[in-house]
Each structure stands twice: as structure tokens, then as C-alpha cells.
Amino acid sequence: MPPVTATVTAKSARLGLRAAPEQEEILRRAAQASHKSLTEFILDSACAAAEQTLLDQRYFLAGKAEWNAFNALLDRPAKSKAGLRKLVQSKAPWE
């Protein structure tokens, strides 16, 4: 999926937000430093944060050693845990 940016031409949704004066000032300064309008800066930043949030829930990176260790954990036989077995076999408090 390509990144979403404020440069998309078809804009039909309107978003509104409230900010403290200090927040507005830092956003305006950052937008100016980025040579973007305030709207472009906020949309680009919000979309980048949203994409990262979604990626963090779906993907993780691991080197070869970590990947092999992860697969070894998945492939090993399950261990019997007496405490867990007892918990699963006990009656729930609400029953």
C-alpha cells in the first residue's frame, strides 16, 4: 500500500481539531521549516504516524539469528505446566 500524503488531489473529507496555543505555534513553526502549509504538515505528519501505528501491529523486523530463534520457539513441543492445567480445570468464580 503506498503512503498516504497530503499531495493527493481529490480531497473530500474535512477534519477539524482544537489545539492549545503552544501546540498551534509549534505546528506552525514546523510547517514553515518544512516549507509546507499548516494543513499539509499536519496531514503528512498524522498520516505518517497512522501508517507507523498500523505497521507496528502487523510487521516486525528481525535479523537472521533472531528469526531462527523465533522459529525454534514456535517449532518446539509444548511444555505441560501444572499451574496452568490446574487453572484451566478449575471452576470459574462466576459459575
Backbone as JSON Lines, residues from 0, in Angstrom:
{"i":0,"aa":"M","n":[0.84,-1.17,0.0],"ca":[0.0,0.0,0.0],"c":[0.89,1.23,0.0]}
{"i":1,"aa":"P","n":[0.71,2.17,-0.94],"ca":[1.55,3.36,-1.0],"c":[1.24,4.29,0.16]}
{"i":2,"aa":"P","n":[2.22,5.08,0.61],"ca":[1.97,6.0,1.71],"c":[0.95,7.05,1.32]}
{"i":3,"aa":"V","n":[0.15,7.46,2.29],"ca":[-0.86,8.49,2.07],"c":[-0.22,9.82,2.41]}
{"i":4,"aa":"T","n":[-0.33,10.78,1.51],"ca":[0.24,12.11,1.77],"c":[-0.78,13.18,1.46]}
{"i":5,"aa":"A","n":[-0.48,14.37,1.88],"ca":[-1.38,15.5,1.67],"c":[-1.37,15.95,0.22]}
{"i":6,"aa":"T","n":[-0.51,15.38,-0.63],"ca":[-0.44,15.8,-2.01],"c":[-1.5,15.13,-2.89]}
{"i":7,"aa":"V","n":[-2.3,14.24,-2.32],"ca":[-3.39,13.61,-3.05],"c":[-4.35,14.72,-3.48]}
{"i":8,"aa":"T","n":[-4.76,14.73,-4.76],"ca":[-5.53,15.85,-5.26],"c":[-7.01,15.8,-4.9]}
{"i":9,"aa":"A","n":[-7.63,14.63,-4.87],"ca":[-9.06,14.54,-4.57],"c":[-9.27,14.58,-3.06]}
{"i":10,"aa":"K","n":[-9.69,15.73,-2.56],"ca":[-9.9,15.89,-1.12],"c":[-11.37,16.2,-0.89]}
{"i":11,"aa":"S","n":[-12.03,15.28,-0.19],"ca":[-13.45,15.48,0.05],"c":[-13.8,15.48,1.52]}
{"i":12,"aa":"A","n":[-12.9,15.04,2.38],"ca":[-13.19,14.97,3.81],"c":[-12.65,16.22,4.5]}
{"i":13,"aa":"R","n":[-13.39,16.66,5.48],"ca":[-12.97,17.82,6.26],"c":[-12.71,17.36,7.68]}
{"i":14,"aa":"L","n":[-11.54,17.67,8.19],"ca":[-11.18,17.33,9.55],"c":[-11.04,18.61,10.35]}
{"i":15,"aa":"G","n":[-11.46,18.56,11.59],"ca":[-11.31,19.71,12.47],"c":[-10.63,19.29,13.75]}
{"i":16,"aa":"L","n":[-9.83,20.17,14.32],"ca":[-9.2,19.85,15.59],"c":[-8.99,21.13,16.37]}
{"i":17,"aa":"R","n":[-8.86,20.96,17.66],"ca":[-8.58,22.08,18.55],"c":[-7.2,21.87,19.14]}
{"i":18,"aa":"A","n":[-6.48,22.95,19.29],"ca":[-5.13,22.86,19.83],"c":[-4.9,24.0,20.81]}
{"i":19,"aa":"A","n":[-4.05,23.74,21.78],"ca":[-3.63,24.79,22.7],"c":[-2.76,25.77,21.89]}
{"i":20,"aa":"P","n":[-2.69,27.01,22.3],"ca":[-1.87,27.99,21.57],"c":[-0.41,27.53,21.38]}
{"i":21,"aa":"E","n":[0.14,26.86,22.39],"ca":[1.52,26.38,22.29],"c":[1.64,25.3,21.22]}
{"i":22,"aa":"Q","n":[0.63,24.45,21.13],"ca":[0.64,23.39,20.12],"c":[0.53,23.99,18.73]}
{"i":23,"aa":"E","n":[-0.35,24.96,18.58],"ca":[-0.51,25.61,17.27],"c":[0.8,26.28,16.85]}
{"i":24,"aa":"E","n":[1.43,26.95,17.78],"ca":[2.67,27.65,17.46],"c":[3.77,26.69,16.99]}
{"i":25,"aa":"I","n":[3.93,25.59,17.69],"ca":[4.99,24.65,17.29],"c":[4.65,23.99,15.96]}
{"i":26,"aa":"L","n":[3.38,23.72,15.72],"ca":[2.97,23.16,14.43],"c":[3.22,24.15,13.3]}
{"i":27,"aa":"R","n":[2.89,25.4,13.53],"ca":[3.13,26.43,12.51],"c":[4.62,26.58,12.22]}
{"i":28,"aa":"R","n":[5.43,26.59,13.27],"ca":[6.88,26.73,13.08],"c":[7.45,25.54,12.32]}
{"i":29,"aa":"A","n":[7.0,24.34,12.67],"ca":[7.48,23.14,11.98],"c":[7.04,23.14,10.52]}
{"i":30,"aa":"A","n":[5.81,23.55,10.27],"ca":[5.31,23.61,8.89],"c":[6.14,24.6,8.08]}
{"i":31,"aa":"Q","n":[6.42,25.74,8.67],"ca":[7.22,26.75,7.97],"c":[8.62,26.21,7.69]}
{"i":32,"aa":"A","n":[9.22,25.55,8.67],"ca":[10.57,24.98,8.49],"c":[10.57,23.9,7.42]}
{"i":33,"aa":"S","n":[9.43,23.22,7.23],"ca":[9.31,22.16,6.22],"c":[8.87,22.69,4.87]}
{"i":34,"aa":"H","n":[8.65,24.0,4.79],"ca":[8.18,24.63,3.56],"c":[6.84,24.03,3.1]}
{"i":35,"aa":"K","n":[5.96,23.83,4.08],"ca":[4.63,23.29,3.81],"c":[3.6,24.2,4.46]}
{"i":36,"aa":"S","n":[2.37,24.1,3.96],"ca":[1.29,24.8,4.65],"c":[1.01,24.06,5.95]}
{"i":37,"aa":"L","n":[0.33,24.71,6.86],"ca":[0.0,24.07,8.13],"c":[-0.82,22.81,7.88]}
{"i":38,"aa":"T","n":[-1.78,22.89,6.99],"ca":[-2.62,21.73,6.67],"c":[-1.78,20.59,6.11]}
{"i":39,"aa":"E","n":[-0.9,20.89,5.15],"ca":[-0.05,19.84,4.58],"c":[0.82,19.2,5.65]}
{"i":40,"aa":"F","n":[1.41,20.02,6.5],"ca":[2.29,19.49,7.53],"c":[1.52,18.59,8.49]}
{"i":41,"aa":"I","n":[0.36,19.03,8.94],"ca":[-0.42,18.23,9.89],"c":[-0.87,16.93,9.24]}
{"i":42,"aa":"L","n":[-1.37,16.99,8.02],"ca":[-1.83,15.78,7.34],"c":[-0.68,14.81,7.09]}
{"i":43,"aa":"D","n":[0.44,15.32,6.59],"ca":[1.6,14.45,6.35],"c":[2.07,13.79,7.64]}
{"i":44,"aa":"S","n":[2.16,14.57,8.71],"ca":[2.63,14.04,9.99],"c":[1.64,13.03,10.57]}
{"i":45,"aa":"A","n":[0.36,13.36,10.5],"ca":[-0.66,12.45,11.04],"c":[-0.71,11.15,10.25]}
{"i":46,"aa":"C","n":[-0.61,11.24,8.93],"ca":[-0.64,10.02,8.1],"c":[0.6,9.17,8.35]}
{"i":47,"aa":"A","n":[1.76,9.79,8.5],"ca":[2.98,9.02,8.78],"c":[2.85,8.31,10.12]}
{"i":48,"aa":"A","n":[2.32,8.99,11.13],"ca":[2.13,8.37,12.44],"c":[1.1,7.24,12.36]}
{"i":49,"aa":"A","n":[0.03,7.45,11.61],"ca":[-1.01,6.42,11.46],"c":[-0.46,5.19,10.76]}
{"i":50,"aa":"E","n":[0.31,5.39,9.68],"ca":[0.89,4.26,8.96],"c":[1.84,3.48,9.87]}
{"i":51,"aa":"Q","n":[2.65,4.19,10.66],"ca":[3.59,3.52,11.55],"c":[2.84,2.72,12.62]}
{"i":52,"aa":"T","n":[1.76,3.29,13.14],"ca":[0.95,2.58,14.13],"c":[0.4,1.29,13.55]}
{"i":53,"aa":"L","n":[-0.12,1.35,12.34],"ca":[-0.66,0.15,11.7],"c":[0.43,-0.86,11.38]}
{"i":54,"aa":"L","n":[1.57,-0.39,10.9],"ca":[2.68,-1.3,10.61],"c":[3.19,-1.97,11.87]}
{"i":55,"aa":"D","n":[3.25,-1.23,12.97],"ca":[3.72,-1.79,14.23],"c":[2.84,-2.94,14.71]}
{"i":56,"aa":"Q","n":[1.6,-2.96,14.27],"ca":[0.69,-4.02,14.68],"c":[0.76,-5.23,13.75]}
{"i":57,"aa":"R","n":[1.43,-5.09,12.61],"ca":[1.42,-6.17,11.63],"c":[2.8,-6.74,11.31]}
{"i":58,"aa":"Y","n":[3.82,-5.93,11.42],"ca":[5.13,-6.36,10.98],"c":[6.16,-6.17,12.08]}
{"i":59,"aa":"F","n":[7.16,-7.01,12.08],"ca":[8.32,-6.78,12.92],"c":[9.54,-7.26,12.15]}
{"i":60,"aa":"L","n":[10.64,-6.62,12.42],"ca":[11.88,-6.96,11.74],"c":[12.79,-7.72,12.68]}
{"i":61,"aa":"A","n":[13.47,-8.7,12.15],"ca":[14.4,-9.48,12.95],"c":[15.57,-9.9,12.06]}
{"i":62,"aa":"G","n":[16.73,-9.92,12.66],"ca":[17.89,-10.43,11.95],"c":[17.8,-11.94,11.81]}
{"i":63,"aa":"K","n":[18.75,-12.52,11.09],"ca":[18.71,-13.96,10.83],"c":[18.74,-14.76,12.12]}
{"i":64,"aa":"A","n":[19.6,-14.38,13.08],"ca":[19.71,-15.12,14.34],"c":[18.4,-15.03,15.14]}
{"i":65,"aa":"E","n":[17.82,-13.83,15.2],"ca":[16.55,-13.67,15.93],"c":[15.42,-14.44,15.26]}
{"i":66,"aa":"W","n":[15.4,-14.41,13.93],"ca":[14.36,-15.14,13.19],"c":[14.48,-16.64,13.44]}
{"i":67,"aa":"N","n":[15.7,-17.15,13.41],"ca":[15.9,-18.58,13.67],"c":[15.5,-18.95,15.09]}
{"i":68,"aa":"A","n":[15.83,-18.1,16.06],"ca":[15.46,-18.35,17.45],"c":[13.93,-18.31,17.61]}
{"i":69,"aa":"F","n":[13.29,-17.37,16.94],"ca":[11.83,-17.27,16.98],"c":[11.19,-18.53,16.41]}
{"i":70,"aa":"N","n":[11.68,-18.99,15.26],"ca":[11.15,-20.2,14.65],"c":[11.4,-21.43,15.51]}
{"i":71,"aa":"A","n":[12.54,-21.47,16.16],"ca":[12.84,-22.6,17.05],"c":[11.84,-22.64,18.21]}
{"i":72,"aa":"L","n":[11.48,-21.49,18.73],"ca":[10.48,-21.45,19.81],"c":[9.12,-21.92,19.31]}
{"i":73,"aa":"L","n":[8.76,-21.53,18.11],"ca":[7.47,-21.96,17.56],"c":[7.44,-23.45,17.26]}
{"i":74,"aa":"D","n":[8.58,-24.0,16.86],"ca":[8.65,-25.4,16.46],"c":[8.81,-26.38,17.62]}
{"i":75,"aa":"R","n":[9.21,-25.89,18.77],"ca":[9.46,-26.82,19.88],"c":[8.14,-27.37,20.42]}
{"i":76,"aa":"P","n":[8.18,-28.56,21.0],"ca":[6.95,-29.14,21.56],"c":[6.44,-28.31,22.75]}
{"i":77,"aa":"A","n":[5.15,-28.32,22.91],"ca":[4.56,-27.59,24.03],"c":[4.95,-28.25,25.34]}
{"i":78,"aa":"K","n":[5.16,-27.42,26.37],"ca":[5.5,-27.94,27.69],"c":[4.25,-27.94,28.55]}
{"i":79,"aa":"S","n":[4.11,-28.98,29.33],"ca":[2.97,-29.07,30.23],"c":[3.27,-28.23,31.48]}
{"i":80,"aa":"K","n":[2.36,-27.36,31.84],"ca":[2.51,-26.51,33.01],"c":[1.43,-26.89,34.01]}
{"i":81,"aa":"A","n":[1.84,-27.42,35.16],"ca":[0.89,-27.9,36.16],"c":[-0.03,-26.78,36.63]}
{"i":82,"aa":"G","n":[0.52,-25.61,36.88],"ca":[-0.3,-24.5,37.34],"c":[-1.35,-24.08,36.32]}
{"i":83,"aa":"L","n":[-0.97,-24.05,35.06],"ca":[-1.9,-23.7,34.0],"c":[-2.97,-24.76,33.85]}
{"i":84,"aa":"R","n":[-2.57,-26.04,33.92],"ca":[-3.54,-27.13,33.83],"c":[-4.56,-27.02,34.96]}
{"i":85,"aa":"K","n":[-4.1,-26.74,36.17],"ca":[-4.99,-26.61,37.33],"c":[-5.95,-25.44,37.14]}
{"i":86,"aa":"L","n":[-5.43,-24.33,36.62],"ca":[-6.27,-23.14,36.39],"c":[-7.37,-23.43,35.37]}
{"i":87,"aa":"V","n":[-7.02,-24.09,34.29],"ca":[-7.98,-24.38,33.23],"c":[-9.04,-25.38,33.71]}
{"i":88,"aa":"Q","n":[-8.66,-26.29,34.59],"ca":[-9.6,-27.3,35.06],"c":[-10.47,-26.8,36.22]}
{"i":89,"aa":"S","n":[-10.1,-25.69,36.83],"ca":[-10.88,-25.2,37.98],"c":[-12.14,-24.46,37.5]}
{"i":90,"aa":"K","n":[-13.12,-24.41,38.36],"ca":[-14.4,-23.77,38.06],"c":[-14.22,-22.25,38.14]}
{"i":91,"aa":"A","n":[-14.79,-21.53,37.19],"ca":[-14.71,-20.06,37.18],"c":[-15.47,-19.51,38.38]}
{"i":92,"aa":"P","n":[-15.01,-18.41,38.97],"ca":[-15.67,-17.83,40.16],"c":[-17.12,-17.44,39.92]}
{"i":93,"aa":"W","n":[-17.48,-17.11,38.71],"ca":[-18.86,-16.67,38.43],"c":[-19.79,-17.83,38.11]}
{"i":94,"aa":"E","n":[-19.26,-19.03,38.07],"ca":[-20.12,-20.19,37.79],"c":[-20.71,-20.74,39.07]}
